[in-house]
Amino acid sequence: MTTALALTLVLGATTAIAHTPLCSCYDNGDGTVLCEGGFSDGSSAAGVGIRVLDADENVVLEGEMNEYSEFEFDKPDGDYKVVFDAGPGHGVEIAGSDIVE
């Protein structure tokens, strides 16, 4: 019984680590931003929710990663951030100031 419990805990921890969310965004230089997402185990991020928030945390834009795990949007004026939201404990926030060409 103790061995089974230990094995379950180890496998559970391995599974949690294997699904670390990844997201990078790039300024295309033409007034648009491209974000690419995925998971550390190579899983696709297609369908994962993504939001663009202004400096006051208001949602400016909301959508999902496409079938290529990408999301492109018009760069908002002022301060903003991108939130890649794959569920509790699986989110990535990227400040607009960190998104460069």
C-alpha positions as CSV (number, residue, x, y, z in Angstrom):
1,M,0.0,0.0,0.0
2,T,2.8,2.4,0.9
3,T,4.6,1.6,-2.4
4,A,1.5,2.3,-4.4
5,L,0.9,5.6,-2.6
6,A,4.5,6.7,-3.2
7,L,4.3,5.7,-6.9
8,T,1.1,7.6,-7.3
9,L,2.7,10.7,-5.8
10,V,5.8,10.5,-8.0
11,L,3.8,9.9,-11.2
12,G,1.4,12.8,-10.3
13,A,4.3,15.1,-9.8
14,T,5.9,14.1,-13.1
15,T,2.7,14.7,-14.9
16,A,2.3,18.2,-13.4
17,I,5.8,19.1,-14.4
18,A,5.4,17.7,-17.9
19,H,2.6,20.2,-18.7
20,T,4.3,23.5,-17.9
21,P,2.6,26.2,-20.1
22,L,4.9,28.2,-22.5
23,C,4.0,31.4,-24.3
24,S,6.0,34.0,-26.2
25,C,4.8,37.1,-27.9
26,Y,6.6,39.2,-30.6
27,D,5.9,42.6,-32.0
28,N,5.7,42.2,-35.8
29,G,6.7,45.8,-36.4
30,D,3.5,46.5,-38.3
31,G,1.2,47.3,-35.4
32,T,0.4,43.7,-34.7
33,V,1.6,41.2,-32.1
34,L,1.9,37.4,-32.5
35,C,1.8,35.1,-29.6
36,E,2.8,31.4,-29.8
37,G,1.9,29.0,-27.0
38,G,2.4,25.3,-26.1
39,F,3.4,23.1,-23.2
40,S,6.8,21.8,-22.1
41,D,5.8,18.2,-23.1
42,G,5.3,19.4,-26.7
43,S,1.5,19.5,-26.5
44,S,-0.4,21.9,-28.7
45,A,-2.0,25.0,-27.2
46,A,-4.8,25.1,-29.8
47,G,-8.0,26.3,-28.1
48,V,-6.3,27.7,-25.1
49,G,-7.7,31.0,-24.0
50,I,-5.8,34.2,-24.3
51,R,-6.6,37.7,-23.1
52,V,-5.1,41.2,-23.6
53,L,-5.6,43.4,-20.6
54,D,-5.0,47.2,-20.3
55,A,-3.2,48.8,-17.4
56,D,-6.3,48.7,-15.2
57,E,-6.8,44.9,-15.8
58,N,-9.8,45.5,-18.2
59,V,-10.1,43.0,-21.0
60,V,-9.2,44.7,-24.3
61,L,-9.4,41.6,-26.4
62,E,-10.2,37.9,-25.8
63,G,-9.7,34.8,-27.9
64,E,-8.1,31.4,-28.3
65,M,-4.9,30.0,-29.8
66,N,-5.6,28.8,-33.3
67,E,-4.8,25.3,-34.7
68,Y,-1.1,26.3,-34.9
69,S,-1.0,27.5,-31.3
70,E,-0.8,31.1,-32.4
71,F,-2.8,34.2,-31.6
72,E,-2.3,37.5,-33.5
73,F,-3.8,40.8,-32.5
74,D,-3.5,44.6,-33.1
75,K,-1.2,46.1,-30.6
76,P,-3.2,48.3,-28.2
77,D,-2.2,51.8,-27.3
78,G,-0.6,52.3,-23.8
79,D,0.4,49.7,-21.3
80,Y,-1.0,46.2,-21.7
81,K,-0.3,42.6,-20.9
82,V,-1.1,39.3,-22.5
83,V,-2.5,36.4,-20.3
84,F,-2.2,32.9,-21.7
85,D,-4.7,30.9,-19.6
86,A,-4.6,27.1,-19.8
87,G,-6.4,26.7,-16.4
88,P,-5.6,27.0,-12.7
89,G,-1.8,26.9,-12.2
90,H,-1.3,26.9,-16.0
91,G,-1.1,30.6,-16.8
92,V,1.5,32.9,-18.3
93,E,1.5,36.7,-18.1
94,I,3.6,38.8,-20.5
95,A,3.9,42.5,-20.0
96,G,3.5,44.5,-23.2
97,S,6.8,46.2,-22.4
98,D,8.5,42.8,-22.8
99,I,7.1,42.2,-26.2
100,V,9.7,43.4,-28.8
101,E,10.5,42.9,-32.4
